[in-house]
Amino acid sequence: MSAQSMEELVALCKRRGFVYQASEVYGGLQGVYDYGPLGVELKNNLKAAWWRSMVYERDDVEGLDSAILTNAKVLRYSGHEETFADPLVDCRKCKARWRADHLEGETCPGCGSRDLTDPRPFNLMFKTNVGPVEDGASIAYLRPETAQSIFTNFKNVLDSTSAKLPFGIAQIGKAFRNEITPRNFIFRVREFEQMELEFFVEPGTDEAWHDEWVHERLAWWQDQGINGNNLELLRVPEEELAHYSKATVDVMYRFPHGVEELEGIANRTDFDLGAHTKNQRDLDITAAVPANDESNTRLAVQRQDDKRWTVPFVIEPSAGVDRGVLAVLNEAYTVETLPNGSKRTVLSLQPHLAPIKAAVLPLKRNHDGIVARARALKADLMKLGLGRVLFENTGNIGKGYRRHDEVGTPLCITVDFQTLDDETVTVRDRDTMQQERVNTSGLVDVLRERIA
């Protein structure tokens, strides 16, 4: 059973240290959030799972980590300066601002007034200046997506690796969009992270690759613990496609606030590489895009058969890390009624995503022998490299179990007086609550079996 409301998730995230409101001591900053001690672990684990799937487990994908500050020319030729805008209206009564395309019946969602301004375009990109002088030549942007730096580095990656079509470039990183109405907790925010792959293919093979990546991404989310019944595919109508897209399929998830996009898989054709390629009038290049008079690079590949240059098509699976965290939390959130009538809250996270893989709990917090053995055991388990193992010396085992259920810790290991006699410990399973005595020499196998 997933969360019944967004409020349940927000309360859990604040109480247990997953997500905080940014700048909260000054009243917060709308649409901006900080990840707490457990949230940063969950977020990093989700990113690591994506990176492992996209880069480590494939031989046709390379990684990239590019700059956030972006040359304005990149976003001019990519089409973002012209098209990356939402229609904005103001309510004359309550002074609130809204996206015009999100209004129902031309009525202000805040106060119900119909006294609204005419829609006007609002650019979503954060603009800044580079250097000491603020003029037109110093303008740069905080990147609105991680994709463009992949395209502008296409030739660098091609020249420095042995990549051949089809191949991909993957990147995880921050992006910034000045959303008019950020909403629904970390679902729609102004500062967020993306997990994006640009997969370059021969023109003519793009539709088959698009279908394959839709299948791959749907399966991956289910591997992260998302119930397939809460996922659906939406083929974006032609009139709603982005300016670069030939076709886009969105992976939709049933969030607490409704069914919305979790990831988009777009067929970007040769739009981006072609847009950043030097003036094609002087080159024998196949690309259905306008010439670029300012680029100095040919972002293309040479065919082996006829030696002609061609601009590859691109399939782009693009997922928001923050939306992924929200979906994983929502899916794992469970409130169970126990046989005695009490309730317990459990985060049934997949073990590879759990912020804490195992907790080592001394039965007596003031017993030097038990505490020392627990600390040593924690140090030994950390050497396995499976993730964070927490030593927690509170002395209240029952409360410790409940707390670790609520934050998703798969295993709790209790060190007690018997441990000092025979080197056995109690291992408790989060989901079943079953306990078993295990020799410390066998803990390595237990963790590798249940956590790895």
C-alpha positions as CSV (number, residue, x, y, z in Angstrom):
1,M,0.0,0.0,0.0
2,S,1.5,3.3,-1.0
3,A,0.9,6.7,0.7
4,Q,-2.6,7.9,0.9
5,S,-1.6,11.6,0.6
6,M,1.3,13.8,-0.2
7,E,1.1,15.1,3.4
8,E,2.1,11.6,4.7
9,L,5.2,11.6,2.6
10,V,6.1,15.2,3.5
11,A,5.7,14.5,7.2
12,L,7.9,11.4,7.0
13,C,10.6,13.2,5.0
14,K,10.8,16.0,7.5
15,R,10.6,13.7,10.6
16,R,13.2,11.2,9.5
17,G,15.6,13.4,7.6
18,F,14.9,12.7,4.0
19,V,14.0,16.1,2.6
20,Y,13.8,19.6,4.2
21,Q,12.5,22.9,2.9
22,A,15.5,25.0,1.7
23,S,16.3,28.1,3.8
24,E,13.6,27.1,6.2
25,V,15.0,29.3,9.0
26,Y,14.1,32.3,6.8
27,G,10.7,31.1,5.8
28,G,11.9,28.8,3.0
29,L,12.5,29.3,-0.7
30,Q,9.6,28.1,-2.9
31,G,10.4,25.2,-5.2
32,V,13.8,24.5,-3.7
33,Y,14.5,21.6,-1.3
34,D,17.5,20.2,0.6
35,Y,18.1,16.5,1.1
36,G,18.8,15.4,4.7
37,P,21.0,12.6,6.0
38,L,18.8,9.8,4.8
39,G,17.6,11.6,1.7
40,V,21.0,12.1,0.3
41,E,21.7,8.4,0.7
42,L,18.5,7.4,-1.1
43,K,19.1,9.9,-3.8
44,N,22.7,8.7,-4.4
45,N,21.6,5.1,-4.4
46,L,19.0,5.8,-7.0
47,K,21.6,7.6,-9.2
48,A,24.1,4.8,-8.7
49,A,21.5,2.2,-9.8
50,W,20.8,4.3,-12.9
51,W,24.5,4.7,-13.7
52,R,25.2,1.0,-13.2
53,S,22.4,0.1,-15.5
54,M,23.2,2.7,-18.2
55,V,27.0,2.7,-18.2
56,Y,28.6,-0.2,-16.3
57,E,26.3,-2.9,-17.6
58,R,26.5,-1.7,-21.2
59,D,29.5,-1.6,-23.6
60,D,27.9,1.1,-25.8
61,V,27.6,4.0,-23.4
62,E,30.1,6.5,-21.9
63,G,29.7,8.9,-19.1
64,L,30.0,12.7,-18.8
65,D,29.9,15.4,-16.2
66,S,29.7,18.8,-17.7
67,A,29.4,22.4,-16.5
68,I,26.2,24.0,-15.2
69,L,27.0,27.4,-16.6
70,T,26.1,27.4,-20.3
71,N,27.2,29.6,-23.2
72,A,24.1,31.5,-24.4
73,K,24.8,30.5,-28.0
74,V,24.3,26.8,-27.1
75,L,20.8,27.6,-25.9
76,R,20.1,29.9,-28.8
77,Y,20.8,27.3,-31.4
78,S,19.2,24.6,-29.4
79,G,15.9,26.6,-29.6
80,H,15.6,27.1,-25.9
81,E,15.9,30.9,-26.0
82,E,13.0,31.1,-28.4
83,T,10.8,28.3,-27.2
84,F,11.5,27.5,-23.5
85,A,8.7,29.6,-22.1
86,D,5.4,29.1,-20.4
87,P,2.3,31.4,-20.8
88,L,2.0,33.5,-17.6
89,V,-1.1,35.3,-16.2
90,D,-1.5,37.4,-13.1
91,C,-4.6,37.6,-10.9
92,R,-5.4,41.3,-10.4
93,K,-7.3,40.5,-7.2
94,C,-4.9,38.4,-5.2
95,K,-1.7,39.2,-7.2
96,A,-0.9,35.5,-7.7
97,R,0.8,34.2,-10.9
98,W,-0.2,31.1,-12.8
99,R,0.5,29.2,-15.9
100,A,-2.3,30.0,-18.3
101,D,-2.4,26.4,-19.6
102,H,-3.0,25.1,-16.1
103,L,-6.1,27.1,-15.4
104,E,-9.6,25.7,-15.5
105,G,-12.3,28.0,-16.8
106,E,-9.9,31.1,-16.8
107,T,-10.4,31.2,-13.0
108,C,-7.6,32.0,-10.4
109,P,-7.0,28.8,-8.4
110,G,-6.0,30.9,-5.4
111,C,-9.1,33.2,-4.9
112,G,-11.5,32.2,-7.6
113,S,-11.4,35.5,-9.4
114,R,-11.8,35.7,-13.2
115,D,-10.0,39.1,-13.3
116,L,-6.8,37.8,-15.0
117,T,-4.3,39.5,-17.2
118,D,-3.8,38.3,-20.8
119,P,-1.2,35.5,-21.1
120,R,2.3,36.5,-21.9
121,P,5.4,34.4,-22.4
122,F,7.7,33.8,-19.5
123,N,11.2,32.4,-20.1
124,L,12.0,29.5,-17.7
125,M,15.8,29.8,-17.9
126,F,17.9,31.4,-15.1
127,K,20.0,34.1,-16.7
128,T,23.3,35.2,-15.1
129,N,26.4,37.2,-16.1
130,V,30.0,35.8,-16.3
131,G,32.8,38.2,-15.4
132,P,32.9,41.7,-13.8
133,V,31.0,43.5,-16.5
134,E,27.2,43.0,-17.0
135,D,26.4,43.5,-20.6
136,G,25.0,41.4,-23.5
137,A,28.3,39.7,-24.2
138,S,28.5,38.4,-20.6
139,I,25.2,36.6,-20.5
140,A,25.1,33.0,-19.7
141,Y,22.5,30.6,-18.4
142,L,22.2,28.0,-15.7
143,R,21.5,25.0,-17.9
144,P,17.7,24.1,-18.2
145,E,18.6,20.5,-19.1
146,T,21.8,18.3,-19.1
147,A,21.3,17.3,-22.7
148,Q,22.8,20.2,-24.6
149,S,26.3,19.7,-23.1
150,I,26.2,16.1,-24.2
151,F,25.5,17.2,-27.8
152,T,28.2,19.9,-27.7
153,N,30.7,17.3,-26.4
154,F,29.7,14.7,-29.0
155,K,32.8,15.0,-31.1
156,N,35.1,15.1,-28.0
157,V,33.7,11.8,-26.8
158,L,33.8,10.3,-30.3
159,D,37.4,11.3,-30.8
160,S,38.6,10.2,-27.3
161,T,36.9,6.8,-27.2
162,S,36.4,3.9,-29.7
163,A,32.7,4.6,-29.8
164,K,30.8,3.7,-33.0
165,L,27.1,3.9,-33.8
166,P,25.0,3.0,-32.1
167,F,26.4,4.4,-28.8
168,G,25.3,6.7,-26.0
169,I,26.5,9.4,-23.6
170,A,25.0,9.4,-20.1
171,Q,25.0,12.2,-17.6
172,I,23.5,12.9,-14.2
173,G,23.5,16.5,-13.0
174,K,21.7,19.6,-11.8
175,A,19.3,21.6,-14.0
176,F,17.4,24.8,-13.3
177,R,14.0,26.0,-14.5
178,N,12.3,29.1,-13.1
179,E,8.9,27.4,-12.7
180,I,6.0,29.8,-12.4
181,T,4.1,27.5,-9.9
182,P,6.4,24.9,-8.4
183,R,4.2,22.4,-6.6
184,N,3.6,18.9,-5.2
185,F,6.6,18.8,-2.9
186,I,9.7,17.7,-4.9
187,F,7.7,16.8,-8.0
188,R,8.0,20.2,-9.7
189,V,10.8,22.3,-8.4
190,R,13.2,25.1,-9.7
191,E,16.4,23.3,-8.9
192,F,16.6,19.5,-9.7
193,E,18.7,16.7,-11.0
194,Q,18.3,14.8,-14.2
195,M,19.4,11.4,-15.3
196,E,19.8,11.6,-19.1
197,L,21.0,9.4,-21.8
198,E,21.6,10.6,-25.4
199,F,21.7,7.4,-27.5
200,F,23.0,8.1,-31.1
201,V,21.8,5.9,-33.9
202,E,21.8,5.6,-37.7
203,P,19.0,7.6,-39.3
204,G,16.2,5.1,-40.2
205,T,16.8,2.9,-37.2
206,D,15.5,5.5,-34.7
207,E,12.0,4.2,-34.4
208,A,13.1,0.7,-33.5
209,W,15.6,2.0,-31.0
210,H,12.9,4.3,-29.5
211,D,10.6,1.4,-28.9
212,E,13.5,-0.6,-27.3
213,W,14.4,2.2,-24.9
214,V,10.7,2.6,-23.9
215,H,10.7,-1.1,-22.9
216,E,14.1,-0.9,-21.2
217,R,13.1,2.1,-19.0
218,L,9.7,0.7,-18.0
219,A,11.4,-2.5,-16.8
220,W,14.1,-0.5,-15.0
221,W,11.6,1.4,-12.9
222,Q,10.0,-1.9,-11.9
223,D,13.4,-3.1,-10.8
224,Q,13.5,-0.2,-8.4
225,G,10.4,-1.5,-6.7
226,I,7.7,0.4,-8.6
227,N,4.6,-1.7,-9.0
228,G,3.8,-2.1,-12.7
229,N,0.1,-1.4,-12.0
230,N,1.1,2.1,-11.0
231,L,2.9,2.7,-14.3
232,E,1.5,3.5,-17.7
233,L,2.8,4.7,-21.0
234,L,1.6,7.9,-22.7
235,R,2.4,8.7,-26.3
236,V,2.6,12.5,-26.3
237,P,0.1,14.0,-28.9
238,E,1.9,15.5,-31.9
239,E,0.6,19.0,-31.1
240,E,2.2,18.8,-27.6
241,L,5.6,17.6,-28.7
242,A,8.7,19.7,-27.8
243,H,10.2,21.6,-30.7
244,Y,13.0,19.0,-31.1
245,S,10.9,15.8,-30.9
246,K,9.6,13.5,-33.6
247,A,7.9,11.3,-31.0
248,T,7.9,11.1,-27.2
249,V,6.6,8.4,-24.9
250,D,6.2,9.3,-21.2
251,V,6.4,6.8,-18.4
252,M,3.6,7.9,-16.1
253,Y,3.4,7.1,-12.4
254,R,0.5,7.2,-10.0
255,F,1.8,9.8,-7.6
256,P,-0.2,10.8,-4.5
257,H,-1.4,14.0,-6.4
258,G,-2.3,12.1,-9.5
259,V,-0.8,10.3,-12.6
260,E,2.1,12.4,-14.0
261,E,5.3,12.0,-15.9
262,L,8.1,10.1,-14.2
263,E,10.4,9.8,-17.3
264,G,10.2,10.8,-20.9
265,I,11.8,8.9,-23.8
266,A,12.1,11.2,-26.8
267,N,13.1,10.7,-30.4
268,R,15.0,13.9,-30.9
269,T,16.0,13.0,-34.6
270,D,19.1,14.9,-35.8
271,F,17.8,18.3,-34.5
272,D,20.4,18.9,-31.7
273,L,23.6,17.7,-33.4
274,G,22.6,19.4,-36.6
275,A,21.7,22.6,-34.8
276,H,25.2,22.8,-33.3
277,T,27.1,21.7,-36.4
278,K,29.1,24.3,-38.4
279,N,27.6,25.8,-41.5
280,Q,26.5,22.9,-43.7
281,R,26.7,24.9,-46.9
282,D,30.4,24.1,-46.9
283,L,30.0,20.5,-45.9
284,D,28.5,17.3,-47.4
285,I,26.3,16.6,-44.4
286,T,22.9,15.0,-44.2
287,A,20.9,16.9,-41.6
288,A,17.4,18.3,-41.7
289,V,18.2,21.5,-39.7
290,P,19.3,25.0,-40.5
291,A,22.9,26.0,-40.9
292,N,24.8,27.3,-37.9
293,D,27.1,30.2,-38.8
294,E,28.8,30.4,-35.4
295,S,29.8,26.8,-34.5
296,N,33.3,25.7,-35.6
297,T,32.7,21.9,-35.3
298,R,31.2,19.2,-37.4
299,L,29.1,17.0,-35.1
300,A,28.7,14.1,-37.5
301,V,30.0,10.7,-38.3
302,Q,31.5,9.4,-41.5
303,R,29.9,6.4,-43.1
304,Q,32.3,3.5,-43.8
305,D,30.7,2.5,-47.1
306,D,30.4,5.8,-49.0
307,K,32.5,8.1,-46.8
308,R,29.6,10.5,-46.5
309,W,29.1,12.5,-43.4
310,T,25.8,12.1,-41.6
311,V,24.3,13.5,-38.4
312,P,23.0,10.7,-36.2
313,F,19.5,10.6,-34.8
314,V,19.2,10.6,-31.0
315,I,16.9,8.7,-28.6
316,E,16.8,10.4,-25.2
317,P,15.5,8.6,-22.0
318,S,15.4,11.5,-19.5
319,A,14.3,11.1,-15.9
320,G,14.1,13.5,-13.0
321,V,16.0,12.2,-9.9
322,D,13.7,14.1,-7.5
323,R,10.6,12.6,-9.1
324,G,12.2,9.2,-9.0
325,V,12.9,9.6,-5.2
326,L,9.3,10.7,-4.7
327,A,8.0,7.7,-6.6
328,V,10.2,5.3,-4.8
329,L,9.2,6.7,-1.4
330,N,5.6,6.6,-2.3
331,E,5.7,3.1,-3.5
332,A,7.6,1.8,-0.5
333,Y,5.4,3.6,2.1
334,T,3.3,1.1,4.0
335,V,1.3,1.3,7.2
336,E,0.6,-2.1,8.7
337,T,-1.8,-3.2,11.4
338,L,-0.1,-5.7,13.7
339,P,-1.9,-8.6,15.4
340,N,-2.0,-6.7,18.7
341,G,-3.8,-3.8,17.0
342,S,-0.9,-1.4,16.9
343,K,0.4,0.1,13.7
344,R,3.8,0.3,12.2
345,T,5.1,2.4,9.3
346,V,7.5,0.6,7.0
347,L,9.5,1.8,4.0
348,S,9.7,-1.4,2.0
349,L,12.5,-0.1,-0.2
350,Q,14.5,-2.3,-2.5
351,P,17.7,-3.2,-0.5
352,H,20.0,-1.6,-3.0
353,L,18.1,1.7,-2.6
354,A,17.9,1.7,1.2
355,P,19.8,4.6,2.8
356,I,21.0,2.3,5.6
357,K,21.8,-1.3,4.6
358,A,22.0,-2.6,8.2
359,A,22.0,-1.2,11.7
360,V,24.1,-2.7,14.5
361,L,22.4,-2.2,17.9
362,P,24.0,-3.0,21.2
363,L,21.5,-4.5,23.7
364,K,22.9,-2.4,26.6
365,R,24.2,1.0,25.8
366,N,26.5,1.2,28.9
367,H,28.0,-2.3,28.7
368,D,31.6,-1.8,27.5
369,G,32.0,-5.3,26.2
370,I,28.7,-5.3,24.1
371,V,29.3,-1.8,22.8
372,A,32.9,-2.6,21.8
373,R,31.9,-5.8,20.0
374,A,29.1,-3.9,18.2
375,R,31.5,-1.2,17.0
376,A,34.0,-3.8,15.8
377,L,31.2,-5.7,14.0
378,K,30.0,-2.5,12.3
379,A,33.6,-1.8,11.1
380,D,33.9,-5.3,9.7
381,L,30.6,-5.1,7.8
382,M,31.5,-1.7,6.3
383,K,34.4,-3.4,4.6
384,L,32.0,-5.3,2.4
385,G,31.3,-2.1,0.4
386,L,27.6,-2.7,0.3
387,G,26.7,0.8,1.6
388,R,26.1,2.4,4.9
389,V,26.1,0.2,8.0
390,L,25.0,2.2,11.1
391,F,26.1,1.7,14.7
392,E,23.3,3.0,16.9
393,N,23.8,3.0,20.7
394,T,20.4,3.9,22.0
395,G,19.8,0.9,24.3
396,N,16.1,0.6,23.3
397,I,15.9,-2.2,20.9
398,G,12.2,-2.1,20.3
399,K,12.2,1.6,19.4
400,G,15.3,1.0,17.3
401,Y,13.5,-1.6,15.3
402,R,10.5,0.7,14.7
403,R,12.7,3.6,13.7
404,H,14.6,1.5,11.2
405,D,11.4,0.0,9.8
406,E,10.2,3.6,9.1
407,V,13.4,4.6,7.3
408,G,13.7,1.4,5.3
409,T,16.7,-0.4,6.8
410,P,16.5,-4.0,5.6
411,L,18.3,-5.7,8.5
412,C,18.9,-4.9,12.2
413,I,21.7,-6.8,14.0
414,T,21.5,-6.9,17.8
415,V,24.7,-7.6,19.8
416,D,23.8,-9.0,23.3
417,F,25.3,-10.9,26.2
418,Q,25.2,-14.2,24.3
419,T,27.3,-12.6,21.5
420,L,30.1,-12.3,24.0
421,D,29.9,-16.0,24.8
422,D,29.3,-17.7,21.4
423,E,29.8,-14.9,18.7
424,T,26.1,-15.1,17.6
425,V,23.9,-12.1,17.0
426,T,20.2,-11.6,16.4
427,V,19.3,-10.6,12.8
428,R,15.9,-9.1,12.3
429,D,14.2,-8.7,8.9
430,R,12.4,-5.5,8.2
431,D,9.6,-6.9,6.1
432,T,8.8,-10.1,8.0
433,M,10.0,-8.9,11.4
434,Q,11.4,-12.4,11.9
435,Q,14.5,-12.9,14.0
436,E,17.2,-15.5,13.8
437,R,20.5,-16.2,15.5
438,V,23.4,-16.0,13.2
439,N,27.1,-16.6,13.9
440,T,29.1,-13.4,13.2
441,S,31.3,-15.4,10.8
442,G,28.2,-16.0,8.6
443,L,27.0,-12.3,8.6
444,V,28.9,-11.6,5.4
445,D,26.9,-14.2,3.5
446,V,23.7,-13.0,5.0
447,L,24.3,-9.4,4.0
448,R,25.5,-10.3,0.5
449,E,22.4,-12.4,0.0
450,R,19.8,-9.9,1.2
451,I,21.4,-6.5,0.5
452,A,23.6,-6.8,-2.6
